[in-house]
Amino acid sequence: MLNAFWRVGSLVFFTLSIFLLFSISATYANEDSETVSSSEPLTLESEVSLPIGLWPPTGNDAAEDDPEEAPSMALAPPPPLEPPPLKQLRLMLDWYVSPQHAALIVAKQRGLFAAQGLELELLTPADPSIAIKLLTAGEVDLALTRQPLLHLHVHDGAAITRIGTLIETPLNAVIVAGDVPTGETTDQLAGLHYGFSTREGRDVLADQLVPTSFRQIDDFAPPESVHFDAASALREGRVDAIADGFYHTLPQQLASDGIITHTVRYNDVDVPRHDGLILLANSDTVTRRSATWSRVLIALEEASNWIIENPEAAWSLLISSHPVLDNAINEAAWDDLLRRIAISPAALDARRYASFEHYLEQAGIIETALPVARLAVNPHTLTDVR
């Protein structure tokens, strides 16, 4: 009993001691809090600085410090894109540069080929007869010729085809020395001694103008080649007429030497109307390359229409880019050439090509007429089909 009483008393004593210690601690804590509240606020006497770059300068500080601006990918312009390289093409002219090549020259000088992604080099042949040979051999991409020569070479097996027309009427004619005789007849023309420069002049014109009856005369002089120097042949009297002379230039050249000539157009001797200057491609690759040829013809169409609408500016462009063209003969022929330029170079007159084939067959120059598709195409239609 005594032990139990003792244990209870000890527990009460321990509890009272803890209570007194807690009360004393709370009293001292309140006194310290009041002391701190009544004292002056604390201040930081030292300076605080931030490392450059951790915080962006603002206001006047930015202007005064003028730190180097950090590069920004968002503000830097993208590098310029280089244009794709132009497709290189080589075109062999039919002869030296002349106003009849105006569409090609204008398209090149005005950047119309470049706008189609093309760079076209114009080449002048040392001999006009080699242009088609180079095309069939793959040495050039394109070539110029006249429609009658196209027919003759295709019948010889040449892998060529017409893809465009630059001049829609013949630029050649029969150029005869002397004044126009009164009532000139085919018999009078048949009795002349002819010269020629091309197969067209020999096979299609001269041979047809001189019938078999005249060839059987003892003193008959067969047509002869003048080697592309028709003016000298007429000037020296070696021939009486040129079967395939350029009527824009040859009579004028001879007139300056006092030699009178007169011109007989092809339709006056029953030769069908045909294209005077055409653009040829290799027939073996024409379908595969039709997209390229289509772009060439688009540029030529733009050039032809610009020439028709701006004839004086076009002439100035021709003579500034090719000063050799700046002469009185070419200038006098310019207005007439303008009327003959094809404003839709790719357009194909199938009837015209079929008609010329029929003429050659009837004249005995060819054995069998070929279909037009073997002779000429419109590259735009080939591109659409593909």
PyMOL commands that set and color helices and strands:
alter all, ss='L'
color gray80, all
select helices_A, chain A and resi 2-38+59-65+99-109+112-115+130-136+147-155+186-190+199-209+212-215+230-235+250-255+266-269+290-309+311-321+323-325+328-338+350-362+372-375+379-385
alter helices_A, ss='H'
color red, helices_A
select strands_A, chain A and resi 87-92+118-123+142-145+160-167+172-177+194-196+224-225+241-246+261-264+277-282
alter strands_A, ss='S'
color yellow, strands_A
deselect
rebuild
show_as cartoon
